[in-house]
Amino acid sequence: MTDVHQVRIATARGQADAAKARMMATVEEAKARLAPKTLAGQAVQAAKDKSIVVADDTVTAVKEKPMMAAGLAGATALLIARKPLFAAVGRWWRGDQDDFNSDKNGRRERVRAEEDR
C-alpha cells in the first residue's frame, strides 16, 4: 500500500470515529430524555401548567357570569346531596316522624328501626 492509501484509510477511520462519537452522544441524549424520572417530571410540570390555565379560565368565567356560576354550584350541591334530600322530602310528604331523637342536652341520636334491634 502506498502512503496515499494509508492517509485515506486513516481519514476514513477518523471520520468513522467522529460519526460514532456523534451517534453515541445522540443515544445518550435520547436516554436522558426518555428516562422515567425525566418523563414523570415533564408530565407533572405539564399538568401544573394546564391546571393553572384552567383555574385562570374558571376565575375569568365566574367573574364574567357570577349568577351562572352560583346556579351551577347549587345544582352540583343538589346532585351530591340528592339522596338525603329526597328522603327528607319523602318523609315530609308522607308525614313521617323524624328519624332522630333529641336528648336533654340537644344532641340527636338516630332512632333504630324495629327490625334493626
C-alpha positions in Angstrom: 0.0 0.0 0.0 1.1 3.4 -0.7 1.1 6.4 1.6 -1.9 7.9 -0.2 -3.9 4.8 0.6 -2.9 4.8 4.3 -3.8 8.5 4.5 -7.2 7.8 3.0 -7.7 4.9 5.4 -6.7 7.0 8.4 -9.0 9.8 7.3 -11.9 7.3 6.9 -11.2 5.8 10.3 -11.2 9.3 11.8 -14.5 10.2 10.1 -16.0 6.9 11.3 -14.8 7.5 14.9 -16.3 11.1 14.8 -19.6 9.7 13.4 -19.6 7.1 16.1 -19.0 9.7 18.8 -21.8 11.9 17.4 -24.2 8.9 17.4 -23.3 7.9 20.9 -23.9 11.4 22.1 -27.3 11.3 20.4 -28.1 8.0 22.0 -27.1 9.3 25.5 -29.3 12.4 24.9 -32.2 10.2 23.9 -31.7 8.0 27.0 -31.7 11.1 29.2 -34.9 12.5 27.6 -36.7 9.1 27.8 -35.7 8.3 31.4 -38.8 7.6 33.5 -37.8 10.2 36.0 -37.5 12.9 33.3 -40.8 11.8 31.7 -42.6 11.9 35.0 -41.2 15.3 35.8 -42.3 16.7 32.4 -45.8 15.2 32.9 -46.1 16.8 36.3 -45.0 20.1 35.0 -47.4 19.9 32.1 -50.2 19.1 34.5 -49.3 22.0 36.7 -49.2 24.4 33.7 -52.6 23.1 32.4 -54.2 23.4 35.9 -53.0 27.0 36.2 -54.6 27.8 32.8 -57.8 26.0 33.7 -58.0 27.8 37.1 -57.4 31.2 35.4 -60.1 30.5 32.9 -62.5 29.4 35.6 -61.9 32.6 37.6 -62.4 34.7 34.5 -65.7 32.8 33.7 -67.0 33.2 37.2 -66.2 37.0 37.2 -68.0 37.4 33.8 -71.1 35.3 34.8 -71.5 35.1 38.6 -75.1 34.1 38.5 -74.4 31.2 36.2 -71.6 30.1 38.5 -73.9 30.3 41.5 -76.5 28.2 39.7 -74.0 25.6 38.7 -72.7 25.4 42.2 -76.2 25.0 43.6 -77.1 22.3 41.0 -73.9 20.5 41.9 -74.7 20.6 45.6 -78.2 19.3 44.9 -76.8 16.5 42.8 -74.4 15.5 45.5 -77.0 15.6 48.3 -79.9 14.2 46.3 -80.4 11.0 48.4 -80.8 12.7 51.8 -82.9 15.5 50.3 -85.2 13.0 48.5 -85.5 11.0 51.8 -86.3 14.2 53.8 -88.9 15.4 51.2 -90.4 11.9 51.2 -90.7 11.8 55.0 -92.3 15.3 55.0 -94.7 14.3 52.2 -95.8 11.2 54.0 -95.9 12.9 57.4 -93.4 10.5 59.0 -91.7 11.4 62.2 -88.1 12.5 62.3 -85.5 9.7 62.3 -83.8 11.3 65.2 -84.5 11.7 69.0 -83.0 14.7 70.9 -81.8 14.2 74.4 -81.9 16.8 77.2 -78.6 18.3 76.0 -79.9 18.9 72.5 -77.8 16.1 71.0 -79.6 14.0 68.4 -79.2 10.3 68.1 -80.6 8.2 65.2 -83.7 6.1 66.0 -83.1 2.5 65.1 -85.8 0.7 63.1 -87.6 -2.1 64.8 -86.1 -4.7 62.5 -82.5 -3.4 63.4 -83.0 -4.0 67.1 
